[in-house]
Amino acid sequence: KELVLGIDGEVSERAYALKHLDDAGVINDEFESRPIVVAFNVPAASVGAFDRRVEDVTLVFEDVDDTSMTDGRTGSIWRKDTGVALEGPLKGKHMKRVRSLTSFWFAWSDFNPQTEIYVP
């Protein structure tokens, strides 16, 4: 009964256990040759997956607090649940959301049996 964020790509699937996100806050990863960030907004109990490319630059994120993250290149502050920059040089920019779904592992894996499991 583990909660996961499942990402459904063009040719593959990947699942991220929420327990790993609770520990890390954000996970920078690559999925189907695309740089992504998976972020957990604790108070909202909301998990989001976003393409880390903004204005043709690939950003790398670090956890700030329960609701926000920062990118190391510009120092902009981003909302974890919406992928919108709140402060800094990229203020107002949006990251493109990656198609994903929060589900129990048993349900996700029933429909996506070939899912790769993210291991930190």
N, CA, C and O atoms as a GROMACS GRO file, in nm:
protein
  480
    1LYS      N    1   0.083  -0.120   0.000
    1LYS     CA    2   0.000   0.000   0.000
    1LYS      C    3   0.086   0.125   0.000
    1LYS      O    4   0.049   0.228   0.057
    2GLU      N    5   0.200   0.116  -0.064
    2GLU     CA    6   0.292   0.229  -0.077
    2GLU      C    7   0.236   0.330  -0.176
    2GLU      O    8   0.189   0.292  -0.284
    3LEU      N    9   0.240   0.458  -0.141
    3LEU     CA   10   0.200   0.562  -0.235
    3LEU      C   11   0.316   0.595  -0.327
    3LEU      O   12   0.431   0.607  -0.283
    4VAL      N   13   0.286   0.609  -0.456
    4VAL     CA   14   0.388   0.641  -0.555
    4VAL      C   15   0.338   0.751  -0.648
    4VAL      O   16   0.217   0.772  -0.665
    5LEU      N   17   0.434   0.820  -0.708
    5LEU     CA   18   0.404   0.907  -0.821
    5LEU      C   19   0.447   0.828  -0.943
    5LEU      O   20   0.565   0.797  -0.959
    6GLY      N   21   0.353   0.794  -1.029
    6GLY     CA   22   0.383   0.719  -1.150
    6GLY      C   23   0.390   0.813  -1.269
    6GLY      O   24   0.302   0.896  -1.288
    7ILE      N   25   0.495   0.798  -1.348
    7ILE     CA   26   0.511   0.877  -1.469
    7ILE      C   27   0.491   0.785  -1.588
    7ILE      O   28   0.555   0.680  -1.599
    8ASP      N   29   0.402   0.826  -1.676
    8ASP     CA   30   0.368   0.749  -1.795
    8ASP      C   31   0.430   0.818  -1.916
    8ASP      O   32   0.381   0.921  -1.960
    9GLY      N   33   0.537   0.760  -1.969
    9GLY     CA   34   0.605   0.819  -2.083
    9GLY      C   35   0.556   0.767  -2.216
    9GLY      O   36   0.452   0.700  -2.223
   10GLU      N   37   0.630   0.797  -2.318
   10GLU     CA   38   0.595   0.751  -2.453
   10GLU      C   39   0.619   0.601  -2.468
   10GLU      O   40   0.541   0.532  -2.533
   11VAL      N   41   0.727   0.550  -2.407
   11VAL     CA   42   0.761   0.408  -2.423
   11VAL      C   43   0.789   0.337  -2.291
   11VAL      O   44   0.813   0.216  -2.291
   12SER      N   45   0.786   0.409  -2.180
   12SER     CA   46   0.817   0.346  -2.052
   12SER      C   47   0.743   0.416  -1.938
   12SER      O   48   0.680   0.521  -1.957
   13GLU      N   49   0.753   0.356  -1.820
   13GLU     CA   50   0.691   0.413  -1.701
   13GLU      C   51   0.794   0.408  -1.587
   13GLU      O   52   0.883   0.324  -1.586
   14ARG      N   53   0.780   0.500  -1.492
   14ARG     CA   54   0.865   0.501  -1.374
   14ARG      C   55   0.781   0.541  -1.254
   14ARG      O   56   0.691   0.624  -1.265
   15ALA      N   57   0.811   0.480  -1.139
   15ALA     CA   58   0.740   0.511  -1.015
   15ALA      C   59   0.838   0.562  -0.910
   15ALA      O   60   0.948   0.509  -0.894
   16TYR      N   61   0.796   0.666  -0.839
   16TYR     CA   62   0.873   0.727  -0.731
   16TYR      C   63   0.794   0.710  -0.602
   16TYR      O   64   0.682   0.761  -0.591
   17ALA      N   65   0.851   0.638  -0.505
   17ALA     CA   66   0.783   0.620  -0.377
   17ALA      C   67   0.780   0.753  -0.303
   17ALA      O   68   0.882   0.821  -0.293
   18LEU      N   69   0.663   0.791  -0.251
   18LEU     CA   70   0.651   0.917  -0.180
   18LEU      C   71   0.739   0.921  -0.056
   18LEU      O   72   0.778   1.030  -0.012
   19LYS      N   73   0.771   0.806   0.002
   19LYS     CA   74   0.859   0.806   0.120
   19LYS      C   75   0.997   0.861   0.084
   19LYS      O   76   1.060   0.925   0.167
   20HIS      N   77   1.045   0.837  -0.039
   20HIS     CA   78   1.174   0.891  -0.081
   20HIS      C   79   1.163   1.042  -0.103
   20HIS      O   80   1.257   1.116  -0.074
   21LEU      N   81   1.050   1.086  -0.153
   21LEU     CA   82   1.028   1.229  -0.175
   21LEU      C   83   1.015   1.303  -0.043
   21LEU      O   84   1.059   1.417  -0.031
   22ASP      N   85   0.954   1.239   0.055
   22ASP     CA   86   0.939   1.301   0.186
   22ASP      C   87   1.076   1.326   0.247
   22ASP      O   88   1.097   1.428   0.313
   23ASP      N   89   1.170   1.235   0.224
   23ASP     CA   90   1.306   1.251   0.275
   23ASP      C   91   1.384   1.357   0.199
   23ASP      O   92   1.451   1.441   0.260
   24ALA      N   93   1.376   1.356   0.066
   24ALA     CA   94   1.459   1.442  -0.018
   24ALA      C   95   1.395   1.577  -0.050
   24ALA      O   96   1.466   1.677  -0.066
   25GLY      N   97   1.263   1.582  -0.060
   25GLY     CA   98   1.195   1.706  -0.100
   25GLY      C   99   1.188   1.720  -0.250
   25GLY      O  100   1.080   1.745  -0.306
   26VAL      N  101   1.303   1.705  -0.318
   26VAL     CA  102   1.308   1.710  -0.465
   26VAL      C  103   1.403   1.602  -0.516
   26VAL      O  104   1.500   1.566  -0.449
   27ILE      N  105   1.374   1.552  -0.634
   27ILE     CA  106   1.460   1.454  -0.700
   27ILE      C  107   1.484   1.503  -0.842
   27ILE      O  108   1.390   1.517  -0.920
   28ASN      N  109   1.610   1.528  -0.876
   28ASN     CA  110   1.648   1.560  -1.013
   28ASN      C  111   1.677   1.426  -1.081
   28ASN      O  112   1.751   1.344  -1.028
   29ASP      N  113   1.617   1.406  -1.198
   29ASP     CA  114   1.631   1.277  -1.265
   29ASP      C  115   1.623   1.297  -1.416
   29ASP      O  116   1.599   1.408  -1.464
   30GLU      N  117   1.644   1.189  -1.490
   30GLU     CA  118   1.626   1.184  -1.635
   30GLU      C  119   1.522   1.077  -1.663
   30GLU      O  120   1.528   0.968  -1.606
   31PHE      N  121   1.428   1.107  -1.749
   31PHE     CA  122   1.327   1.010  -1.788
   31PHE      C  123   1.306   1.019  -1.938
   31PHE      O  124   1.269   1.125  -1.990
   32GLU      N  125   1.330   0.909  -2.007
   32GLU     CA  126   1.318   0.905  -2.153
   32GLU      C  127   1.397   1.020  -2.217
   32GLU      O  128   1.346   1.093  -2.302
   33SER      N  129   1.521   1.035  -2.173
   33SER     CA  130   1.614   1.136  -2.225
   33SER      C  131   1.569   1.280  -2.198
   33SER      O  132   1.614   1.373  -2.265
   34ARG      N  133   1.482   1.297  -2.102
   34ARG     CA  134   1.435   1.431  -2.067
   34ARG      C  135   1.469   1.457  -1.921
   34ARG      O  136   1.439   1.375  -1.834
   35PRO      N  137   1.533   1.573  -1.892
   35PRO     CA  138   1.562   1.606  -1.752
   35PRO      C  139   1.434   1.646  -1.680
   35PRO      O  140   1.361   1.734  -1.725
   36ILE      N  141   1.409   1.581  -1.566
   36ILE     CA  142   1.288   1.612  -1.489
   36ILE      C  143   1.324   1.638  -1.344
   36ILE      O  144   1.431   1.601  -1.296
   37VAL      N  145   1.232   1.703  -1.275
   37VAL     CA  146   1.239   1.716  -1.130
   37VAL      C  147   1.106   1.668  -1.075
   37VAL      O  148   0.999   1.701  -1.127
   38VAL      N  149   1.114   1.589  -0.969
   38VAL     CA  150   0.995   1.542  -0.899
   38VAL      C  151   1.000   1.608  -0.762
   38VAL      O  152   1.101   1.596  -0.691
   39ALA      N  153   0.893   1.676  -0.723
   39ALA     CA  154   0.893   1.754  -0.600
   39ALA      C  155   0.769   1.727  -0.516
   39ALA      O  156   0.660   1.707  -0.569
   40PHE      N  157   0.788   1.727  -0.385
   40PHE     CA  158   0.681   1.697  -0.290
   40PHE      C  159   0.653   1.821  -0.206
   40PHE      O  160   0.738   1.866  -0.130
   41ASN      N  161   0.531   1.875  -0.220
   41ASN     CA  162   0.484   1.986  -0.138
   41ASN      C  163   0.415   1.924  -0.018
   41ASN      O  164   0.302   1.876  -0.029
   42VAL      N  165   0.483   1.924   0.097
   42VAL     CA  166   0.435   1.852   0.215
   42VAL      C  167   0.300   1.902   0.266
   42VAL      O  168   0.209   1.821   0.282
   43PRO      N  169   0.282   2.034   0.292
   43PRO     CA  170   0.154   2.079   0.347
   43PRO      C  171   0.034   2.049   0.257
   43PRO      O  172  -0.075   2.019   0.305
   44ALA      N  173   0.056   2.057   0.127
   44ALA     CA  174  -0.054   2.031   0.033
   44ALA      C  175  -0.067   1.882   0.000
   44ALA      O  176  -0.162   1.841  -0.066
   45ALA      N  177   0.028   1.802   0.048
   45ALA     CA  178   0.033   1.659   0.014
   45ALA      C  179   0.024   1.642  -0.137
   45ALA      O  180  -0.048   1.555  -0.187
   46SER      N  181   0.097   1.726  -0.209
   46SER     CA  182   0.093   1.730  -0.354
   46SER      C  183   0.231   1.697  -0.411
   46SER      O  184   0.332   1.749  -0.364
   47VAL      N  185   0.233   1.611  -0.511
   47VAL     CA  186   0.357   1.574  -0.577
   47VAL      C  187   0.347   1.618  -0.723
   47VAL      O  188   0.245   1.596  -0.788
   48GLY      N  189   0.453   1.679  -0.773
   48GLY     CA  190   0.455   1.722  -0.912
   48GLY      C  191   0.580   1.677  -0.982
   48GLY      O  192   0.686   1.664  -0.920
   49ALA      N  193   0.571   1.652  -1.111
   49ALA     CA  194   0.686   1.619  -1.195
   49ALA      C  195   0.690   1.720  -1.309
   49ALA      O  196   0.589   1.746  -1.374
   50PHE      N  197   0.809   1.776  -1.331
   50PHE     CA  198   0.824   1.884  -1.429
   50PHE      C  199   0.948   1.864  -1.513
   50PHE      O  200   1.046   1.804  -1.469
   51ASP      N  201   0.943   1.914  -1.636
   51ASP     CA  202   1.060   1.918  -1.723
   51ASP      C  203   1.152   2.029  -1.670
   51ASP      O  204   1.108   2.142  -1.653
   52ARG      N  205   1.280   1.995  -1.643
   52ARG     CA  206   1.373   2.092  -1.584
   52ARG      C  207   1.431   2.190  -1.685
   52ARG      O  208   1.513   2.275  -1.648
   53ARG      N  209   1.391   2.181  -1.811
   53ARG     CA  210   1.443   2.273  -1.912
   53ARG      C  211   1.356   2.399  -1.916
   53ARG      O  212   1.236   2.392  -1.941
   54VAL      N  213   1.419   2.513  -1.891
   54VAL     CA  214   1.351   2.642  -1.897
   54VAL      C  215   1.438   2.734  -1.982
   54VAL      O  216   1.555   2.755  -1.952
   55GLU      N  217   1.379   2.790  -2.086
   55GLU     CA  218   1.451   2.877  -2.178
   55GLU      C  219   1.579   2.810  -2.229
   55GLU      O  220   1.686   2.872  -2.230
   56ASP      N  221   1.568   2.684  -2.271
   56ASP     CA  222   1.678   2.606  -2.326
   56ASP      C  223   1.793   2.582  -2.229
   56ASP      O  224   1.904   2.551  -2.271
   57VAL      N  225   1.769   2.598  -2.100
   57VAL     CA  226   1.869   2.572  -1.997
   57VAL      C  227   1.814   2.463  -1.905
   57VAL      O  228   1.699   2.469  -1.862
   58THR      N  229   1.897   2.363  -1.876
   58THR     CA  230   1.857   2.257  -1.784
   58THR      C  231   1.895   2.298  -1.643
   58THR      O  232   2.012   2.318  -1.612
   59LEU      N  233   1.794   2.309  -1.557
   59LEU     CA  234   1.814   2.352  -1.419
   59LEU      C  235   1.831   2.231  -1.328
   59LEU      O  236   1.782   2.122  -1.357
   60VAL      N  237   1.903   2.252  -1.218
   60VAL     CA  238   1.918   2.150  -1.114
   60VAL      C  239   1.863   2.210  -0.986
   60VAL      O  240   1.900   2.320  -0.947
   61PHE      N  241   1.774   2.136  -0.921
   61PHE     CA  242   1.701   2.189  -0.807
   61PHE      C  243   1.749   2.133  -0.674
   61PHE      O  244   1.800   2.021  -0.665
   62GLU      N  245   1.730   2.215  -0.571
   62GLU     CA  246   1.756   2.177  -0.433
   62GLU      C  247   1.634   2.214  -0.351
   62GLU      O  248   1.562   2.309  -0.381
   63ASP      N  249   1.612   2.136  -0.246
   63ASP     CA  250   1.501   2.161  -0.156
   63ASP      C  251   1.527   2.287  -0.074
   63ASP      O  252   1.639   2.309  -0.027
   64VAL      N  253   1.425   2.370  -0.058
   64VAL     CA  254   1.434   2.488   0.029
   64VAL      C  255   1.355   2.463   0.156
   64VAL      O  256   1.408   2.471   0.266
   65ASP      N  257   1.227   2.432   0.139
   65ASP     CA  258   1.140   2.403   0.253
   65ASP      C  259   1.025   2.315   0.204
   65ASP      O  260   1.033   2.260   0.094
   66ASP      N  261   0.920   2.302   0.283
   66ASP     CA  262   0.811   2.212   0.247
   66ASP      C  263   0.736   2.250   0.120
   66ASP      O  264   0.673   2.164   0.058
   67THR      N  265   0.742   2.377   0.079
   67THR     CA  266   0.664   2.420  -0.037
   67THR      C  267   0.745   2.471  -0.154
   67THR      O  268   0.690   2.492  -0.263
   68SER      N  269   0.876   2.492  -0.135
   68SER     CA  270   0.954   2.553  -0.243
   68SER      C  271   1.090   2.487  -0.262
   68SER      O  272   1.140   2.414  -0.176
   69MET      N  273   1.147   2.514  -0.380
   69MET     CA  274   1.278   2.464  -0.418
   69MET      C  275   1.350   2.575  -0.494
   69MET      O  276   1.287   2.670  -0.540
   70THR      N  277   1.481   2.562  -0.508
   70THR     CA  278   1.559   2.662  -0.578
   70THR      C  279   1.644   2.596  -0.685
   70THR      O  280   1.685   2.481  -0.669
   71ASP      N  281   1.671   2.668  -0.792
   71ASP     CA  282   1.761   2.615  -0.893
   71ASP      C  283   1.899   2.675  -0.871
   71ASP      O  284   1.912   2.793  -0.841
   72GLY      N  285   2.001   2.593  -0.886
   72GLY     CA  286   2.138   2.634  -0.859
   72GLY      C  287   2.195   2.732  -0.960
   72GLY      O  288   2.290   2.804  -0.928
   73ARG      N  289   2.140   2.736  -1.079
   73ARG     CA  290   2.195   2.824  -1.184
   73ARG      C  291   2.158   2.970  -1.161
   73ARG      O  292   2.244   3.058  -1.170
   74THR      N  293   2.029   2.997  -1.130
   74THR     CA  294   1.986   3.136  -1.118
   74THR      C  295   1.950   3.176  -0.976
   74THR      O  296   1.939   3.294  -0.945
   75GLY      N  297   1.931   3.077  -0.888
   75GLY     CA  298   1.888   3.106  -0.751
   75GLY      C  299   1.740   3.140  -0.741
   75GLY      O  300   1.694   3.184  -0.636
   76SER      N  301   1.667   3.119  -0.849
   76SER     CA  302   1.523   3.146  -0.846
   76SER      C  303   1.455   3.048  -0.751
   76SER      O  304   1.499   2.934  -0.735
   77ILE      N  305   1.347   3.093  -0.688
   77ILE     CA  306   1.268   3.010  -0.597
   77ILE      C  307   1.142   2.965  -0.671
   77ILE      O  308   1.073   3.046  -0.733
   78TRP      N  309   1.114   2.833  -0.665
   78TRP     CA  310   1.004   2.773  -0.739
   78TRP      C  311   0.907   2.704  -0.646
   78TRP      O  312   0.947   2.649  -0.544
   79ARG      N  313   0.779   2.707  -0.681
   79ARG     CA  314   0.678   2.628  -0.608
   79ARG      C  315   0.691   2.484  -0.649
   79ARG      O  316   0.702   2.452  -0.767
   80LYS      N  317   0.688   2.396  -0.550
   80LYS     CA  318   0.699   2.252  -0.578
   80LYS      C  319   0.574   2.195  -0.644
   80LYS      O  320   0.584   2.102  -0.724
   81ASP      N  321   0.458   2.249  -0.613
   81ASP     CA  322   0.335   2.189  -0.664
   81ASP      C  323   0.292   2.243  -0.800
   81ASP      O  324   0.214   2.177  -0.870
   82THR      N  325   0.340   2.360  -0.839
   82THR     CA  326   0.297   2.417  -0.967
   82THR      C  327   0.410   2.434  -1.068
   82THR      O  328   0.383   2.448  -1.188
   83GLY      N  329   0.535   2.431  -1.022
   83GLY     CA  330   0.646   2.452  -1.113
   83GLY      C  331   0.658   2.594  -1.162
   83GLY      O  332   0.708   2.618  -1.272
   84VAL      N  333   0.612   2.690  -1.083
   84VAL     CA  334   0.618   2.832  -1.118
   84VAL      C  335   0.726   2.900  -1.034
   84VAL      O  336   0.734   2.878  -0.913
   85ALA      N  337   0.808   2.982  -1.098
   85ALA     CA  338   0.911   3.058  -1.026
   85ALA      C  339   0.845   3.176  -0.955
   85ALA      O  340   0.776   3.258  -1.016
   86LEU      N  341   0.868   3.184  -0.824
   86LEU     CA  342   0.809   3.289  -0.742
   86LEU      C  343   0.899   3.410  -0.724
   86LEU      O  344   0.852   3.523  -0.713
   87GLU      N  345   1.031   3.386  -0.722
   87GLU     CA  346   1.129   3.492  -0.699
   87GLU      C  347   1.252   3.465  -0.785
   87GLU      O  348   1.276   3.352  -0.828
   88GLY      N  349   1.330   3.571  -0.809
   88GLY     CA  350   1.455   3.557  -0.880
   88GLY      C  351   1.444   3.592  -1.028
   88GLY      O  352   1.339   3.637  -1.074
   89PRO      N  353   1.554   3.572  -1.102
   89PRO     CA  354   1.558   3.609  -1.243
   89PRO      C  355   1.453   3.540  -1.330
   89PRO      O  356   1.414   3.593  -1.434
   90LEU      N  357   1.408   3.422  -1.289
   90LEU     CA  358   1.308   3.349  -1.369
   90LEU      C  359   1.166   3.366  -1.317
   90LEU      O  360   1.077   3.290  -1.355
   91LYS      N  361   1.145   3.463  -1.230
   91LYS     CA  362   1.013   3.487  -1.170
   91LYS      C  363   0.905   3.489  -1.278
   91LYS      O  364   0.918   3.558  -1.380
   92GLY      N  365   0.798   3.412  -1.255
   92GLY     CA  366   0.686   3.407  -1.348
   92GLY      C  367   0.697   3.298  -1.454
   92GLY      O  368   0.599   3.267  -1.522
   93LYS      N  369   0.815   3.238  -1.468
   93LYS     CA  370   0.833   3.130  -1.565
   93LYS      C  371   0.768   3.003  -1.512
   93LYS      O  372   0.760   2.981  -1.391
   94HIS      N  373   0.722   2.919  -1.605
   94HIS     CA  374   0.658   2.791  -1.571
   94HIS      C  375   0.741   2.677  -1.628
   94HIS      O  376   0.788   2.684  -1.742
   95MET      N  377   0.757   2.572  -1.551
   95MET     CA  378   0.812   2.448  -1.605
   95MET      C  379   0.696   2.368  -1.662
   95MET      O  380   0.584   2.373  -1.611
   96LYS      N  381   0.725   2.294  -1.767
   96LYS     CA  382   0.622   2.209  -1.828
   96LYS      C  383   0.599   2.087  -1.740
   96LYS      O  384   0.693   2.018  -1.702
   97ARG      N  385   0.473   2.060  -1.708
   97ARG     CA  386   0.437   1.946  -1.625
   97ARG      C  387   0.455   1.816  -1.704
   97ARG      O  388   0.424   1.809  -1.823
   98VAL      N  389   0.507   1.716  -1.635
   98VAL     CA  390   0.522   1.582  -1.693
   98VAL      C  391   0.399   1.501  -1.653
   98VAL      O  392   0.356   1.505  -1.538
   99ARG      N  393   0.342   1.428  -1.747
   99ARG     CA  394   0.222   1.349  -1.721
   99ARG      C  395   0.251   1.247  -1.611
   99ARG      O  396   0.338   1.162  -1.626
  100SER      N  397   0.176   1.258  -1.501
  100SER     CA  398   0.199   1.169  -1.387
  100SER      C  399   0.071   1.153  -1.306
  100SER      O  400  -0.028   1.224  -1.326
  101LEU      N  401   0.075   1.056  -1.214
  101LEU     CA  402  -0.042   1.026  -1.134
  101LEU      C  403   0.004   0.972  -0.999
  101LEU      O  404   0.094   0.888  -0.992
  102THR      N  405  -0.056   1.021  -0.892
  102THR     CA  406  -0.029   0.967  -0.759
  102THR      C  407  -0.126   0.853  -0.734
  102THR      O  408  -0.247   0.866  -0.755
  103SER      N  409  -0.071   0.739  -0.690
  103SER     CA  410  -0.152   0.619  -0.675
  103SER      C  411  -0.087   0.526  -0.573
  103SER      O  412   0.029   0.544  -0.536
  104PHE      N  413  -0.163   0.427  -0.530
  104PHE     CA  414  -0.102   0.320  -0.453
  104PHE      C  415  -0.023   0.233  -0.551
  104PHE      O  416  -0.064   0.214  -0.665
  105TRP      N  417   0.091   0.180  -0.505
  105TRP     CA  418   0.176   0.098  -0.589
  105TRP      C  419   0.099  -0.019  -0.650
  105TRP      O  420   0.114  -0.046  -0.769
  106PHE      N  421   0.019  -0.088  -0.570
  106PHE     CA  422  -0.050  -0.206  -0.622
  106PHE      C  423  -0.142  -0.169  -0.739
  106PHE      O  424  -0.155  -0.247  -0.834
  107ALA      N  425  -0.206  -0.054  -0.733
  107ALA     CA  426  -0.294  -0.012  -0.841
  107ALA      C  427  -0.213   0.030  -0.964
  107ALA      O  428  -0.244  -0.009  -1.077
  108TRP      N  429  -0.109   0.112  -0.942
  108TRP     CA  430  -0.024   0.157  -1.052
  108TRP      C  431   0.037   0.038  -1.125
  108TRP      O  432   0.034   0.030  -1.248
  109SER      N  433   0.094  -0.056  -1.047
  109SER     CA  434   0.164  -0.170  -1.109
  109SER      C  435   0.069  -0.266  -1.181
  109SER      O  436   0.111  -0.335  -1.274
  110ASP      N  437  -0.057  -0.272  -1.139
  110ASP     CA  438  -0.155  -0.355  -1.211
  110ASP      C  439  -0.173  -0.306  -1.355
  110ASP      O  440  -0.183  -0.387  -1.448
  111PHE      N  441  -0.176  -0.174  -1.374
  111PHE     CA  442  -0.197  -0.118  -1.507
  111PHE      C  443  -0.066  -0.093  -1.581
  111PHE      O  444  -0.066  -0.077  -1.704
  112ASN      N  445   0.045  -0.090  -1.507
  112ASN     CA  446   0.177  -0.062  -1.566
  112ASN      C  447   0.280  -0.163  -1.514
  112ASN      O  448   0.372  -0.126  -1.441
  113PRO      N  449   0.265  -0.290  -1.551
  113PRO     CA  450   0.350  -0.395  -1.493
  113PRO      C  451   0.498  -0.384  -1.529
  113PRO      O  452   0.581  -0.444  -1.460
  114GLN      N  453   0.534  -0.311  -1.631
  114GLN     CA  454   0.674  -0.297  -1.671
  114GLN      C  455   0.741  -0.174  -1.609
  114GLN      O  456   0.850  -0.135  -1.652
  115THR      N  457   0.678  -0.113  -1.510
  115THR     CA  458   0.726   0.010  -1.450
  115THR      C  459   0.865  -0.009  -1.388
  115THR      O  460   0.891  -0.105  -1.315
  116GLU      N  461   0.951   0.086  -1.418
  116GLU     CA  462   1.082   0.093  -1.352
  116GLU      C  463   1.060   0.165  -1.219
  116GLU      O  464   0.987   0.264  -1.213
  117ILE      N  465   1.121   0.116  -1.113
  117ILE     CA  466   1.108   0.177  -0.982
  117ILE      C  467   1.230   0.263  -0.954
  117ILE      O  468   1.343   0.214  -0.960
  118TYR      N  469   1.209   0.390  -0.924
  118TYR     CA  470   1.320   0.479  -0.890
  118TYR      C  471   1.376   0.438  -0.754
  118TYR      O  472   1.303   0.420  -0.657
  119VAL      N  473   1.509   0.422  -0.750
  119VAL     CA  474   1.579   0.393  -0.626
  119VAL      C  475   1.682   0.503  -0.604
  119VAL      O  476   1.768   0.524  -0.690
  120PRO      N  477   1.675   0.572  -0.491
  120PRO     CA  478   1.772   0.681  -0.467
  120PRO      C  479   1.914   0.630  -0.450
  120PRO      O  480   2.006   0.709  -0.430
   0.00000   0.00000   0.00000
